[in-house]
């Protein structure tokens, strides 16, 4: 199907057809090369959206909650999501379902339920990845920005090569970033993964 898109991209120039393709910046291997051909075709427009700025995150959450946000609450929403539009949408929906209005009294609610709306989405992403991606993601959540590849592999119970492959998969999926020390792309992703680990297993991993 990717070869067909590359083929089609070279032939729709004079047709009333819009061909829109989306991919992550770190999309791997030959597939990225095929899709990269589309950007070189005459008339192709390449758009690289950046994360939402803080003002846009505040506007989106305020709209969902029906009123202005307390400054501390607004800053926390941006810090949790890092401007990721999907996480902003899920967070806003979860807050609305819990009756939050964006006041300073809702800060504890925000920190408590923040991961809930994105746990399912993160878990769905992990299920699509080959093992041991889930084990490595849980190990990254335990170290919380201080885990090297070697330590993460040891805690996940896999060899270093398997861990590196899993880390690459997690990076392509937009969950993990970093080279020597690993961290989650947005704090909310880390919270979601930590929240999905049963308490006994989490205690064992920290031990």
C-alpha positions in Angstrom: 0.0 0.0 0.0 2.9 2.4 0.7 4.4 1.6 -2.8 0.9 2.4 -4.3 0.8 5.7 -2.5 4.3 6.6 -3.9 3.1 5.5 -7.3 -0.1 7.5 -7.0 1.7 10.6 -5.8 3.6 10.8 -9.1 0.4 10.6 -11.1 -2.2 12.8 -9.5 -0.6 16.2 -10.3 -3.2 17.0 -13.1 -6.2 15.3 -11.4 -8.7 16.8 -9.0 -7.4 14.5 -6.2 -6.0 15.4 -2.8 -3.6 12.8 -1.4 -2.9 13.4 2.3 -0.4 11.3 4.2 0.6 11.6 7.8 3.6 10.0 9.5 5.8 10.4 12.6 9.1 12.2 12.1 10.9 9.0 13.3 9.1 6.6 11.0 11.7 3.9 10.3 13.4 2.2 7.4 12.3 1.6 3.8 8.8 2.7 4.5 10.0 6.2 5.4 11.9 6.3 2.1 8.8 5.4 0.1 6.7 8.0 1.9 9.6 10.5 1.5 9.2 10.2 -2.2 5.9 11.9 -2.0 7.5 15.1 -0.6 9.6 15.4 -3.7 6.8 15.3 -6.2 5.9 18.6 -7.9 3.2 20.4 -6.1 3.7 18.5 -2.8 3.2 20.5 0.4 5.0 19.3 3.5 3.6 20.5 6.8 5.3 19.8 10.1 3.0 20.8 13.0 4.6 21.8 16.3 3.1 21.1 19.7 0.3 23.4 20.7 1.5 26.5 22.6 0.4 27.0 26.2 -2.2 29.6 25.2 -3.9 27.1 22.8 -3.9 24.3 25.5 -5.5 26.7 27.9 -8.1 27.8 25.4 -9.0 24.1 24.6 -9.3 23.1 28.2 -11.2 26.2 29.1 -13.7 25.6 26.3 -14.3 22.1 27.4 -14.9 23.1 31.1 -17.0 26.2 30.2 -15.0 29.0 31.7 -11.6 30.6 32.5 -8.9 28.5 34.2 -7.0 29.4 37.4 -3.4 30.2 36.3 -1.9 27.3 38.3 -4.5 24.9 36.9 -3.7 26.1 33.4 0.0 25.7 33.8 -0.4 22.2 35.1 -2.5 21.2 32.1 0.2 22.4 29.8 3.0 20.7 31.8 1.1 17.4 31.8 0.4 17.3 28.1 3.4 19.1 26.6 1.1 20.6 24.0 0.3 17.2 22.4 -3.2 17.8 20.8 -4.4 14.2 21.4 -3.5 14.3 25.1 -5.0 17.8 25.5 -8.3 16.5 24.1 -8.4 13.4 26.3 -7.4 15.4 29.4 -10.1 18.0 28.8 -12.7 15.3 28.2 -11.7 13.5 31.4 -11.8 16.7 33.5 -15.2 17.6 32.1 -16.6 14.2 33.0 -15.3 14.6 36.6 -17.1 18.0 36.9 -13.9 20.1 37.1 -14.3 23.8 36.4 -10.6 24.8 36.3 -10.3 26.4 39.7 -7.4 26.1 42.1 -9.4 23.6 44.1 -9.4 21.3 41.0 -5.6 21.0 41.0 -5.6 17.9 43.1 -8.3 16.4 40.9 -6.2 17.2 37.9 -3.2 15.4 39.3 -5.3 12.4 40.4 -7.3 11.8 37.2 -4.9 13.3 34.7 -3.7 9.9 33.4 -7.2 8.2 33.4 -8.4 9.5 30.0 -5.1 8.5 28.3 -4.4 5.1 29.9 -6.6 3.3 27.4 -5.0 5.1 24.4 -1.4 4.4 25.7 -2.2 0.8 26.4 -3.7 0.4 22.9 -0.5 1.7 21.5 1.6 -0.7 23.6 -0.6 -3.6 22.5 0.3 -2.9 18.9 4.0 -3.0 19.6 6.0 -6.2 19.8 7.2 -7.4 23.1 9.1 -6.5 25.2 7.9 -2.9 24.6 5.4 -3.0 27.5 8.0 -4.3 29.9 10.5 -1.7 28.8 7.9 1.1 29.1 7.1 0.0 32.7 10.8 0.1 33.5 11.2 3.6 32.1 8.3 4.7 34.3 10.1 3.4 37.4 13.3 5.3 36.6 11.5 8.5 35.7 14.1 10.2 33.4 17.1 8.6 35.2 17.2 5.2 33.6 20.0 4.3 31.1 19.4 1.7 28.4 21.4 -0.8 30.4 19.5 -0.3 33.6 16.1 -0.3 31.8 17.0 -3.6 30.1 18.0 -5.1 33.5 14.8 -4.0 35.2 12.6 -5.1 32.2 14.3 -8.6 32.3 15.5 -8.5 28.7 18.9 -8.4 27.0 20.4 -5.0 25.9 19.7 -5.6 22.2 16.1 -6.5 22.8 15.7 -3.4 25.0 17.2 -1.2 22.3 14.8 -2.6 19.7 11.9 -2.0 22.1 13.1 1.5 22.9 13.2 2.3 19.1 9.6 1.0 18.8 8.5 3.2 21.7 10.3 6.2 20.2 8.6 5.7 16.8 5.3 5.4 18.6 5.9 8.8 20.2 5.9 7.5 23.8 9.6 7.6 24.8 12.5 9.9 23.9 16.2 10.3 24.8 19.3 8.4 23.9 21.5 7.9 27.0 18.8 8.6 29.6 15.2 7.7 28.7 12.1 9.7 29.5 8.5 9.9 28.3 7.6 12.3 25.5 5.0 13.9 27.8 4.6 13.6 31.6 1.0 12.5 31.1 2.2 9.4 29.2 4.4 8.4 32.1 1.6 8.9 34.5 -0.7 6.8 32.4 1.8 3.9 32.3 2.5 4.1 36.0 -1.2 4.1 36.7 -1.7 0.9 34.6 0.8 -1.1 36.8 -0.8 -3.0 39.6 0.4 -1.6 43.0 2.1 -4.9 44.0 4.0 -5.0 40.7 4.9 -1.3 41.0 6.3 -1.8 44.5 8.3 -4.8 43.3 9.8 -2.9 40.4 10.7 0.0 42.7 12.3 -2.4 45.1 
